[in-house]
């Protein structure tokens, strides 16, 4: 594995473990409207890219650091929706919203 890839993987792991620890300690209250607002702001930044391909997403819930999203339109039935969810949306949320540990699709 190239050194740059190793560093990114380690950074991701440390960030994820930190967030899990903070949620476990109760330092981050996921029912906090501020967290939902931060998540929504990130989704609003990503929305133009989804709309361009005929899709969209809806924030359903944020619970214990897990963001639950519903993919709409073309995104709901697209074979690449898992890649969009994990490599696009989840990555952005992990980077920009403290306390987020995962994104799950709900139907």
N, C-alpha and C positions, 0 to 999 in steps of 0.2 A: 504494500500500500504506500503510495507516495506520501512524503512528509506533510504536505499541505492538506491532504485528505485526512491524515491521522489527526492533525491539529483541529480540523473542523469537527471530526467525530468526537474528539475529547471535549471540545468546547460545548458541543451539543449535549453530551452526556452529563457534564458538570452542571450546565444550565438546567437540565431536566431534573437531576437529582436535587438540586437546590430548591426548585419549585415544589417538588413532591414533599420535601422536608418542611417547607414553609406552610404548605396546605395541612400537613399532618399536625404541625404544632398549632394550627389555628391562627397563624399570623396573617393569613390571607383569608378573608371572608368572601367566599365566592357568591354569596347571595347579595353582596354589596352592589347596588345599582351603578357605582362608579366602574366596577369591573365590566359589567354588561355594556356600559357606555364606551369604554375603551375597546372592547371587542367589536362593537358596532362601528366605531370609527375606522378600525382596520378593514372591516368588511366593506365599508363604503369606499375605501381607497381601491379595493380589489374589484368591486362591482363592475366598473366599466369594461374590464377584461372579460368577465363572464357574460355581460350583456352583448358584447361584440360577437360572441359565438352563439347567441340565442338562449343563454341561460341566466341564472340568478341563484341567490342563496338566501335563506331565511334563518335568523338566529332563533333557535327554539329554547335553549336553556344553557346556563353555565352552572355546573355543579361539581364541587370538589376538584376544580381545575380542569374539568373536561367540558369543552365547548360542544354543544349538540347543534348540528346544522341540518337543514333540509335543503337539498339541491333542487332547484326548480327549472322548468323549461327544458331546453336541450341538455342541460347538465344532469338532470334527473335520470336520463336514459342513455347517456353517453358512456361508451366503453372505457373512456379515459377519465371518468369522474373520480376514481380512487386516486389517480395521480394528481388531479386538480386539487382534491381535498387534502392530501398528505403533503405533496411537494410544493403546493402553492399556498393554500389557505392556512394549513397548520403551521408551516414554516414561518409565515409572516406573523401569525399570532404568537408563536413561541418567542420570536425576536422582540416583539413590540409590547406585549402585555404580560407583566410579571404575574406569576401564579398559574399560568396556563400550562398544562402538561400534555394535553392531547385534544384532538378534534375528532368527533365521531359523526357519522352520517345517520340521521334518523329518517324514517319514511312515513 
